[in-house]
């Protein structure tokens, strides 16, 4: 079973995504706070990490850098409700 970490500061969206992924058979850890997510990443490994781009404290981009710095083999997916061409590029 694949392990997924989802980090998003929107509680409702986070809950919906967690429920949907668990319904597909994934083991999901959901976190609202980017700093807490970093601590989780230090203690556990995940096959996939899904990061919201726009969050307080650390953005999804900053978390991505931290994931890569830790030489984590996780695949990372960045998501956002505030799309822009610059962000996509």
N, C-alpha and C positions, 0 to 999 in steps of 0.2 A: 504494500500500500504506500503510495507516495505521500510525503509530508509537505504541507504547504504552510508558509507564514504569510498572512495578509496584514498589511499595515495601512490603516486609513483613519483619519480623524473624524469621519462622519459615522457616528454610531449606527444609524439605521442601515446605511449601505453596507457597512462592515458585517452586520448581523445577517443581512440578506445573502451576501456573497459567501459567508461562512456556511450558512445553511444549504445553499445550492451546491457548493463544492463537497460538503459532507454527504449530500444526497447522491453524488456521483461516486462515492466510495473513497474520497480523499480524507486523510487525517489533517485537520486544519487547526492552526493556532492563529487567533485573531488578536490584534493589539491596536489600541487607539493612539498610543503615545510612541513617538519615534525613539525616544531615549530608552524606554523599556524594551522596545523591539531590538535595539542593539544588544542589550543585556541577554535577551533570549537567544540571539544569534551567537553569542559567545558560549552559551551552554549547550545548544542543540544544533544539529544540522538539518537542513531542509532541501528537498529536491527543487522546490520552486519558491521564490519570494515575490509576492505581489506588493508593489509600493505605490501609494498615492503620491503624485508629484507635489501638490500644494498642501503642506501641513505646517503647523507651528513648530517651533524648535528647530527641527531638521527637515529639509525637503526630501522628496523621494530621490532627487539627484544626489544629495549629500549622503543619504543612506546607501545608495548604489555604490558610491565611492568607498564607503566603510565596508560593505560586503566584499568588494573586490580587494580591498586592502588586507582583509583577513584571509585572503586566498580561498574564499568559499567557492565550492564548485556548484552552488545553486544557480539555476536559471532564474533570471530576474525579469519581471514584467512591470513596466511603469504604466499607471493609469491616471486619468484625470477627468474631471468634469468641466475643466476650463481649457479646452483645446486651443492651440495656436499653431501656426506654421513653424514658428521659431522653436517651440517646444518639441514638435514632432521631428524636426531636423536634428 
